[in-house]
Amino acid sequence: MAEDLRKPLRFISHSSLTHRLVLSTLTGRAVHISQIRSNSPTHTGLAPHEISFLRLLEAVTNGSHIEISYTGTALLYKPGLITGSSPGSGASLGVTRHEPPAGCERGISYFLLPLCLLAPFSKAPFDILFTGPGVITSATSCGDMSADSVRNAVLPIYAQFGIFDNLELQIDRRSNPGPDGKGGAGEVLLRFGHQVRLPKTIHLLNPGRVKKIRGIAYCTGVSASNNARMIEAARGILNPMTADTYIFSAVSSAPFLPSSDKAKSAPKKKIGLGFGLSLVAESSTGCLYSADEISPTEGGEIPEEVGKKCAYQLLETVAQGGVISLATAPTVLTLMSMGSEDVGRLQLGRDVLGSEEIVGLARDLSAFGISGWGMRDASSGYEDEVVVSIVGRGVGNVGRKIA
């Protein structure tokens, strides 16, 4: 049995790569991932943003061992102890600096969500500054949520698990995706200073009714009137649902980058121009639902369309039912699985539970030794929802226990 635990778990394909690495780090099980884009004729192996995440994972852990094959299609990861931004781990003045690659196509939430799962189990607080030409703070066409949605819809969920102190996400410089959806030159600071021995067991069974909606309309390097047009279009749809609807406006100038075109006289160029909208609905029981929409990088879409799309997307998310949305479900389910050895219950919509992402997460958790999920129909009045029962594994914070 002990010999089997030393053998790495084997997975294939690049899907759910970051979450598998997070589960490997939390449980201490090595993983071997193969066939990473092995059939792609142009982009074989690990993508630049995936290699960047591996470097970030190495920076916040001590003793991790990473092996990548020559073609980049196979990865072996042996996890170490989660140390955070502790002295001697590469942090400068208590802050770990990370620069995603300039051609990064993923939003900053691609890095933030996995880090927030690791931070409660760290030996020291997380203080990580994301900067450089590859930081995109808005939502992306790849399905990443914006940094605003992470701050307003994901971080508050940690309070349900008893993790609420010194959680902060600062957006120091905004940026939309650059040309071809690559790069942005934004700047974000994540502070996660609440470490616990074990997350609390939760029982979330009452979605309640939506009582208020908050949002942020942002534009970077374009006219501020785009924000007003998005807000007016979104409020036209949301106001009949609830009167307590407030959408704030954030206007910022476009960041500059050194120009690579020597033929042009300008030494710098603007990047990350565009606009977008982030909406968060809160129910009477504290449940949060989020939606994001941005302008396409090639242009051609008016702000009114962006506002309407985001409003309808939020309504669709609420209509799916459950106490959490699909965007936050992996975070909540993982924390429940890593908590104390007790049964926690969570009410999910059938569409959320049956999605490809959640089904894949359940299989990955089972591979890492987490108990299977129990399911039953929700109480009357919630016919399209399911109650999921999860027994925690009691992983705990090893670094905190040693300290």
C-alpha positions as CSV (number, residue, x, y, z in Angstrom):
1,M,0.0,0.0,0.0
2,A,2.8,2.4,0.9
3,E,4.6,1.6,-2.4
4,D,1.4,2.4,-4.3
5,L,1.2,5.8,-2.6
6,R,4.8,6.6,-3.8
7,K,3.9,5.9,-7.4
8,P,2.7,9.0,-9.3
9,L,-0.9,9.2,-10.4
10,R,-1.2,9.1,-14.2
11,F,-3.4,11.4,-16.2
12,I,-3.6,12.3,-19.9
13,S,-4.3,15.6,-21.8
14,H,-3.9,19.2,-20.7
15,S,-7.5,19.6,-19.5
16,S,-7.8,20.6,-15.8
17,L,-4.0,20.8,-15.6
18,T,-3.9,23.5,-12.9
19,H,-6.5,21.8,-10.7
20,R,-4.7,18.5,-10.9
21,L,-1.5,20.2,-9.8
22,V,-3.3,21.9,-6.9
23,L,-4.8,18.6,-5.8
24,S,-1.3,17.0,-6.1
25,T,0.1,19.7,-3.9
26,L,-2.6,19.5,-1.3
27,T,-2.6,15.7,-1.0
28,G,1.2,15.2,-1.4
29,R,0.7,12.7,-4.3
30,A,3.0,13.0,-7.3
31,V,1.3,13.1,-10.8
32,H,2.5,12.2,-14.3
33,I,0.5,13.9,-17.1
34,S,1.1,12.7,-20.6
35,Q,-0.3,13.3,-24.1
36,I,-0.3,17.1,-23.6
37,R,-1.5,18.4,-27.0
38,S,0.4,15.5,-28.7
39,N,-1.8,15.7,-31.7
40,S,-1.5,19.4,-32.3
41,P,0.6,20.1,-35.5
42,T,1.4,23.7,-34.5
43,H,1.3,24.0,-30.7
44,T,2.6,20.7,-29.3
45,G,3.2,20.3,-25.6
46,L,2.7,22.7,-22.7
47,A,1.5,26.2,-23.5
48,P,3.4,29.3,-22.2
49,H,0.8,30.1,-19.6
50,E,1.0,26.5,-18.3
51,I,4.8,26.7,-17.9
52,S,4.3,30.0,-16.2
53,F,2.0,28.5,-13.7
54,L,4.5,25.7,-13.0
55,R,7.1,28.3,-12.2
56,L,4.7,30.1,-9.9
57,L,3.9,26.8,-8.2
58,E,7.6,26.3,-7.7
59,A,7.9,29.8,-6.2
60,V,5.2,29.2,-3.5
61,T,6.4,25.7,-2.5
62,N,9.6,24.3,-1.1
63,G,11.0,21.0,-2.4
64,S,8.8,20.6,-5.5
65,H,10.3,18.6,-8.3
66,I,9.2,19.2,-11.9
67,E,10.3,17.2,-15.0
68,I,9.1,18.1,-18.5
69,S,9.9,15.9,-21.5
70,Y,11.9,17.2,-24.5
71,T,8.7,17.7,-26.6
72,G,6.7,19.2,-23.7
73,T,4.0,16.5,-24.0
74,A,4.7,14.8,-20.7
75,L,5.0,16.3,-17.2
76,L,6.1,14.8,-13.9
77,Y,5.3,16.8,-10.7
78,K,6.4,15.8,-7.2
79,P,4.9,18.3,-4.7
80,G,6.7,20.0,-1.8
81,L,5.6,22.0,1.2
82,I,3.4,25.1,0.6
83,T,5.5,27.9,2.0
84,G,3.8,31.0,0.5
85,S,5.7,34.2,0.5
86,S,7.9,33.3,3.4
87,P,11.5,34.7,3.8
88,G,14.0,32.7,1.9
89,S,11.5,31.4,-0.7
90,G,12.3,34.0,-3.3
91,A,10.1,36.8,-2.0
92,S,11.4,40.3,-1.9
93,L,10.2,42.4,1.1
94,G,7.6,39.8,1.7
95,V,6.1,39.9,-1.8
96,T,6.6,37.3,-4.5
97,R,6.8,38.8,-8.0
98,H,5.5,36.9,-11.0
99,E,5.5,37.9,-14.6
100,P,3.3,35.8,-17.0
101,P,4.7,35.5,-20.6
102,A,4.0,38.4,-23.0
103,G,2.0,36.1,-25.3
104,C,-0.3,34.9,-22.5
105,E,-3.9,34.3,-23.7
106,R,-5.3,33.5,-20.3
107,G,-6.8,36.0,-17.8
108,I,-5.2,36.6,-14.4
109,S,-8.0,34.4,-12.8
110,Y,-6.2,31.4,-14.4
111,F,-3.5,31.9,-11.8
112,L,-5.5,33.4,-9.0
113,L,-8.1,30.7,-8.5
114,P,-5.6,27.8,-8.0
115,L,-3.4,30.0,-5.7
116,C,-6.4,30.9,-3.5
117,L,-7.0,27.1,-3.0
118,L,-3.4,26.6,-1.9
119,A,-3.2,29.7,0.3
120,P,-5.3,28.5,3.3
121,F,-2.9,25.5,3.7
122,S,0.3,27.5,3.4
123,K,2.9,27.9,6.1
124,A,3.1,31.7,5.6
125,P,0.8,34.3,4.0
126,F,0.5,34.7,0.2
127,D,1.6,38.2,-1.1
128,I,2.0,37.8,-4.9
129,L,2.3,40.6,-7.4
130,F,1.4,39.8,-11.0
131,T,3.0,42.3,-13.3
132,G,4.5,42.4,-16.8
133,P,3.2,42.4,-20.4
134,G,1.2,39.2,-20.0
135,V,-1.3,40.2,-17.2
136,I,-4.9,40.5,-18.4
137,T,-7.2,41.7,-15.6
138,S,-10.5,41.4,-17.7
139,A,-12.4,38.3,-18.7
140,T,-11.1,36.5,-21.8
141,S,-12.5,34.6,-24.7
142,C,-10.9,31.4,-23.2
143,G,-13.6,31.5,-20.4
144,D,-11.5,33.1,-17.7
145,M,-13.5,35.4,-15.3
146,S,-12.2,38.9,-14.6
147,A,-10.2,40.0,-11.6
148,D,-13.3,41.9,-10.4
149,S,-15.4,38.7,-10.3
150,V,-12.7,36.9,-8.4
151,R,-12.6,39.7,-5.8
152,N,-16.4,40.1,-5.5
153,A,-17.7,36.6,-6.1
154,V,-14.9,34.1,-5.2
155,L,-13.0,35.5,-2.3
156,P,-16.2,36.1,-0.2
157,I,-17.0,32.4,-0.4
158,Y,-14.0,31.5,1.7
159,A,-15.7,33.1,4.7
160,Q,-18.1,30.2,4.7
161,F,-15.1,28.0,5.5
162,G,-13.9,30.2,8.3
163,I,-11.3,31.9,6.1
164,F,-12.0,35.7,6.1
165,D,-9.1,37.6,7.6
166,N,-6.7,39.6,5.5
167,L,-8.0,38.6,2.1
168,E,-7.4,41.3,-0.5
169,L,-7.1,41.6,-4.3
170,Q,-5.8,44.9,-5.5
171,I,-6.2,45.8,-9.2
172,D,-3.4,48.4,-9.6
173,R,-3.5,48.6,-13.4
174,R,-6.3,47.3,-15.6
175,S,-5.9,45.8,-19.0
176,N,-8.0,44.0,-21.6
177,P,-6.6,41.4,-24.0
178,G,-4.1,42.8,-26.5
179,P,-3.9,42.1,-30.2
180,D,-5.1,38.5,-31.1
181,G,-6.1,38.2,-27.4
182,K,-2.5,38.0,-26.2
183,G,-0.9,40.1,-23.4
184,G,-2.3,43.0,-21.5
185,A,0.4,44.7,-19.2
186,G,-1.9,44.9,-16.2
187,E,-0.9,44.7,-12.5
188,V,-2.6,42.8,-9.7
189,L,-1.6,42.2,-6.1
190,L,-3.0,39.2,-4.2
191,R,-2.9,39.2,-0.4
192,F,-4.1,36.0,1.3
193,G,-3.1,36.1,4.9
194,H,-5.5,33.7,6.7
195,Q,-4.1,30.2,7.1
196,V,-6.1,27.6,8.9
197,R,-5.6,24.0,10.2
198,L,-8.7,22.7,8.5
199,P,-11.5,24.4,6.6
200,K,-14.9,24.3,8.4
201,T,-17.6,21.9,7.3
202,I,-20.4,23.7,5.5
203,H,-24.1,23.0,4.8
204,L,-25.4,25.2,2.1
205,L,-29.0,24.1,1.2
206,N,-31.0,27.3,0.7
207,P,-30.3,29.4,-2.4
208,G,-32.8,32.1,-1.3
209,R,-33.9,34.9,-3.6
210,V,-31.7,37.5,-5.4
211,K,-31.9,40.7,-3.3
212,K,-29.2,42.9,-4.9
213,I,-26.9,43.1,-7.9
214,R,-23.6,44.9,-8.1
215,G,-21.3,45.3,-11.0
216,I,-18.2,47.1,-12.4
217,A,-18.1,48.5,-16.0
218,Y,-14.5,49.1,-16.9
219,C,-12.8,50.5,-20.0
220,T,-9.1,50.8,-20.8
221,G,-7.7,53.3,-23.3
222,V,-11.1,54.0,-24.8
223,S,-13.9,56.6,-24.2
224,A,-15.6,56.6,-20.8
225,S,-18.9,56.8,-22.6
226,N,-18.6,53.1,-23.3
227,N,-19.1,52.4,-19.6
228,A,-22.3,54.5,-19.4
229,R,-23.7,52.7,-22.5
230,M,-23.0,49.3,-21.0
231,I,-24.5,50.3,-17.7
232,E,-27.7,51.6,-19.2
233,A,-28.2,48.5,-21.4
234,A,-27.6,46.1,-18.4
235,R,-29.9,48.1,-16.0
236,G,-32.6,48.0,-18.6
237,I,-32.7,44.2,-18.2
238,L,-31.9,43.8,-14.5
239,N,-34.0,46.6,-13.0
240,P,-37.3,44.8,-13.5
241,M,-35.8,41.9,-11.5
242,T,-34.5,43.8,-8.5
243,A,-34.5,47.5,-7.8
244,D,-31.3,47.2,-5.8
245,T,-28.9,47.3,-8.8
246,Y,-25.8,49.4,-8.8
247,I,-23.1,49.2,-11.4
248,F,-19.9,51.3,-10.9
249,S,-17.7,52.7,-13.6
250,A,-13.9,52.3,-13.7
251,V,-12.0,54.3,-16.4
252,S,-8.2,53.9,-16.9
253,S,-5.6,54.7,-19.5
254,A,-4.1,52.0,-21.6
255,P,-0.7,50.6,-20.3
256,F,2.4,51.2,-22.5
257,L,4.9,48.7,-23.7
258,P,8.2,49.1,-25.5
259,S,7.5,48.9,-29.2
260,S,9.1,46.0,-31.1
261,D,8.7,47.7,-34.5
262,K,11.9,49.6,-35.2
263,A,10.4,51.2,-38.3
264,K,8.1,53.3,-36.1
265,S,9.3,56.4,-34.4
266,A,7.3,55.9,-31.2
267,P,9.4,54.0,-28.6
268,K,6.3,52.7,-26.9
269,K,2.9,51.3,-27.9
270,K,-0.5,51.1,-26.2
271,I,-1.9,47.6,-25.4
272,G,-4.9,46.2,-23.7
273,L,-7.5,48.5,-25.2
274,G,-11.2,47.6,-24.7
275,F,-14.1,47.6,-22.3
276,G,-16.1,45.0,-20.4
277,L,-18.6,44.4,-17.6
278,S,-18.6,42.3,-14.5
279,L,-21.9,41.6,-12.6
280,V,-22.4,39.8,-9.3
281,A,-25.8,38.9,-7.8
282,E,-26.3,38.2,-4.1
283,S,-29.2,36.3,-2.7
284,S,-30.9,36.7,0.7
285,T,-28.9,33.8,2.1
286,G,-25.5,35.1,0.9
287,C,-25.2,33.0,-2.3
288,L,-23.2,34.7,-5.1
289,Y,-23.6,34.4,-8.9
290,S,-21.3,36.2,-11.3
291,A,-21.2,36.9,-15.1
292,D,-18.5,38.5,-17.3
293,E,-18.5,39.9,-20.8
294,I,-15.9,41.9,-22.8
295,S,-15.5,43.6,-26.1
296,P,-13.9,41.4,-28.8
297,T,-10.2,42.2,-29.5
298,E,-11.0,42.6,-33.2
299,G,-13.8,45.2,-32.4
300,G,-17.1,45.4,-34.1
301,E,-19.3,45.1,-31.1
302,I,-21.1,48.1,-29.5
303,P,-21.2,48.6,-25.7
304,E,-24.9,48.1,-25.6
305,E,-24.5,44.5,-26.8
306,V,-21.8,43.8,-24.2
307,G,-24.1,45.1,-21.5
308,K,-27.1,43.0,-22.6
309,K,-25.0,39.8,-23.0
310,C,-23.6,40.2,-19.5
311,A,-27.1,40.8,-18.0
312,Y,-28.6,37.8,-19.8
313,Q,-25.6,35.7,-18.8
314,L,-26.2,36.6,-15.1
315,L,-29.9,35.7,-15.4
316,E,-29.0,32.4,-16.9
317,T,-26.5,31.6,-14.2
318,V,-29.1,32.4,-11.5
319,A,-31.7,30.2,-13.4
320,Q,-29.4,27.2,-13.3
321,G,-30.2,27.0,-9.5
322,G,-28.1,25.9,-6.6
323,V,-26.2,27.9,-4.0
324,I,-23.2,28.4,-6.2
325,S,-22.5,28.9,-9.9
326,L,-20.4,26.8,-12.2
327,A,-17.6,29.4,-12.0
328,T,-17.2,28.9,-8.2
329,A,-18.2,25.3,-7.9
330,P,-14.7,23.8,-8.3
331,T,-13.4,26.0,-5.5
332,V,-16.2,25.1,-3.1
333,L,-16.1,21.4,-3.9
334,T,-12.4,21.2,-3.5
335,L,-12.4,23.0,-0.1
336,M,-15.1,20.7,1.1
337,S,-13.1,17.6,0.1
338,M,-10.0,18.9,1.9
339,G,-11.8,19.8,5.1
340,S,-12.3,17.9,8.3
341,E,-13.5,14.3,8.2
342,D,-17.2,15.2,8.4
343,V,-20.1,15.2,6.0
344,G,-20.8,18.6,4.3
345,R,-23.8,19.2,2.1
346,L,-24.2,21.5,-0.9
347,Q,-27.2,22.1,-3.2
348,L,-26.3,22.4,-6.9
349,G,-28.3,22.8,-10.0
350,R,-28.5,19.8,-12.3
351,D,-26.9,21.7,-15.2
352,V,-24.0,22.6,-12.9
353,L,-23.5,19.1,-11.5
354,G,-23.8,17.5,-14.9
355,S,-21.3,19.9,-16.6
356,E,-18.1,18.4,-18.1
357,E,-15.9,20.4,-15.6
358,I,-17.6,19.1,-12.5
359,V,-17.8,15.5,-13.7
360,G,-14.1,15.7,-14.5
361,L,-13.4,17.2,-11.0
362,A,-15.3,14.3,-9.3
363,R,-13.2,11.8,-11.2
364,D,-9.9,13.6,-10.3
365,L,-10.9,13.8,-6.6
366,S,-11.6,10.1,-6.7
367,A,-8.2,9.4,-8.2
368,F,-6.6,11.3,-5.4
369,G,-8.4,9.1,-2.8
370,I,-11.3,11.4,-1.9
371,S,-14.5,9.6,-0.9
372,G,-17.3,9.5,-3.5
373,W,-20.1,12.0,-3.5
374,G,-23.6,11.1,-2.2
375,M,-26.5,12.6,-4.1
376,R,-30.2,13.0,-3.5
377,D,-33.0,15.2,-4.9
378,A,-33.5,18.5,-3.2
379,S,-36.5,19.4,-1.2
380,S,-39.8,20.3,-2.8
381,G,-39.7,23.6,-4.6
382,Y,-36.2,22.9,-6.0
383,E,-37.0,20.1,-8.5
384,D,-34.1,21.0,-10.8
385,E,-31.5,20.8,-8.0
386,V,-29.5,18.1,-6.3
387,V,-28.0,17.9,-2.7
388,V,-24.4,16.7,-2.9
389,S,-22.9,15.2,0.3
390,I,-19.1,15.2,0.6
391,V,-16.9,13.6,3.3
392,G,-13.7,15.6,3.9
393,R,-10.3,14.0,3.7
394,G,-8.8,15.9,6.6
395,V,-5.8,16.9,4.7
396,G,-5.1,19.9,6.9
397,N,-2.3,22.4,6.9
398,V,1.0,20.5,7.3
399,G,3.1,23.6,7.5
400,R,0.9,25.1,10.2
401,K,1.1,21.8,12.2
402,I,4.9,21.7,12.0
403,A,5.2,25.4,13.0
